Amino acid sequence: MELISQRMRRLSPELDPLRLGTGWTKEDLGKPQILIESTFGDSHPGSVHLDRLAEAARQGAAEAGGHGARYFCTDMCDGESQGTDGINFSLVSREMIANMIEIHGSATPFDGGVFIASCDKGMPGSLMGMCRLNTPGVVVPGGVMRAGPELLTLEQLGMYSAQYQRGEIDEEKLCWAQENACPGCGACSFIGTASSMQIMAEALGLALPGSALLPADSPVLLAYARRAGQRAVELAKSGLRPSDIVTLDSFENAILVHAAISGSTNCLLHLPAIAHELGLRIDGDTFDRLHRGAHYLLNLRPAGKWPAEFFCYAGGVPAVMEALRPHLHLDAMTVTGKTLGENLDGLRADGYYARCRDWLEAANQKYGLRLKKEDIIRPYDEPLGTNGSIAVLRGNLAPLGAVIKHTACPREMFSALLRARPFDSEEEAIDAILHHRVQPGDAVFIRYEGPQGSGMPEMFYTSEAISSDKDLGRAIALITDGRFSGASTGPVIGHCSPEAQAGGPIALVEEGDLIRLDVGQRILAIVGIHGEMKTPEEIGRILAERKARWRPRPRKYKNGALRLFSEHAASPMEGAYLKFED
């Protein structure tokens, strides 16, 4: 089998001299050529170290007889952009990363690839780009940040900020939290979107077993990156592509793992978008079906107790999958060239779990703890919960669905009748919450924040202001066509579809309308008008009258990336990928 890189050399006489001028040797030109794509940059802690992993992957490729070429497309940091219009660029950045990987890998085709990322949009963007290219390759999850003093982690900053604004803590305490929450490189140390998507990469079979969510400064992670470079050369020679590995069974495995870890709601955007690149379809209903009855096992923040640094000490993704083993598709293929079941058997035989126990003992000594594996990843028969971690709600308010992470929601809010308080921007809503113009029993709406409205930013500060308020945290709901951080907790419902900009019912809600929320029955519906209960038929007529008067808002962005995204983004329940009509 002739490698595509060698065919390109015959077609383009300029290719060899240009690569020689880049530093390749004559011998390198004839080797399997490996695209080493990462989101390295000085943009944030999750990307600043990825050049070291890229270099390790390049060394691994050379050891296996290949030659690696490093390409970079730096991602942005949602945390640095929170509370500003910069967060509007977050979801579209996923599309741009995927686009640049497509460009890098298509303009000069490579025989294989290594795709390295850590964070919220870098990891799903890399997975989308890898699957779109369909080049044989391996994902290297970029690892997790270690916890700070007192096991401080970044998602607690929203709580500290809200407490400071309410006068509950002084500036010195807030500054202490700010100065100690990020002690080093890696994804933030909680099961937010970054950590969830690193885990999803391995659960899909596209990363080497045991590689997800290792400490970012660990020599073990460098060894995995080196092995990924070696494996990319082997895959290039065998021709095993992502489309040969990832099937609907792979996505079902990943979603069951997502339920077990109480993964970020943003995975409901990213996994459907990745599936779309492979010509597969999953949606919110797929998540809801698989989460029903699924066992939630992971006792890590934000829903649990411990930092995400502890995940690998308890055995990582393989340990979660061992707990779920009877429920998984064990014959699913992976990048090792072996099935999931074969990988799990091999890890057990190779002493993987003994190494994890050694890591846990070292962490116990460092932090003065006495944790056992079962304190972090619960046995299947002793779960933290038995109905997964998310639910997809429907009703006349969200005909296409809305998402709630019920493991992070107070039980008091699982069934409630609420008064609508609609706001057309997050700024208006958070001001009303912080200044006590929102009362228990209210349903706070933030709308026109979906993909077509403003790019679908996170509502993290608003959710933290609610969940950290002793009066409101268990007595109101936040409903939006935007989305939430993977760190968000509280009674928060996102992805409400169709979105307001598209004329969805969320745009038609008025002050004092009555909203029924029932997580168990999966209901989110308008059941009353201006404080008075109505029949479903009456509600339907009133909403139709309001829709006849409704007019879409002028586009917020007139040009650039967000104009493109707002014009072509699919529904959040489909993955909000760029959708083009034939």
Buried (B, 14 or more C-beta within 10 A) or exposed (E): EEBBBBEBBEEEEEBBEEBEEEEBEEEBBBBBBBBBBBBBBEBBBBBBBBBBBBBBBBBBBBEBEBBBBBBBBBBBBBBEBBBEEBBBBBBBBBBBBBBBBBBBBEEBBBBBBBBBBBBBBBBBBBBBBBBBBBBBBBBBBBBBBBBBEEBBBBBBBBBBBBBBBBEBBEEEEBEBBEEEBBBBBBBBBBBBBBBBBBBBBBBBBBBBBBBBBBBBBBEBBBBBBBBBBBBBBBBBBEEBBBEEBBBBBBBBBBBBBBBBBBBBBBBBBBBBBBBBBBEBEBBBEBBBBBBEEBBBBBBBBBBBEBBBBBBBBBBBBBBBBBBBEEBBBBEBBBBBBBBBBBBBEBBEEEEBBEBBBEBBEEBBEEBEBEBEBEBBBBEBEEBBBEBBBBBBBBBBBBBBBBBBBBBBBBEEBBEBBBBBBBBBBBEEBBBBBBEEEBEEBBBBBBBBBBBBBBBBBBBBBBBBBBBBBEEBBBBBBBBBBBBBBBBBBBBBBBBBBBBBBBBBBBBBBEEBBBBBBBBEBBBBBBBBBEEEEBEEEEBEEBBEEBEEEEEEBEBBBEEEBBBBBBBBBBBBBBBBBBBEEE
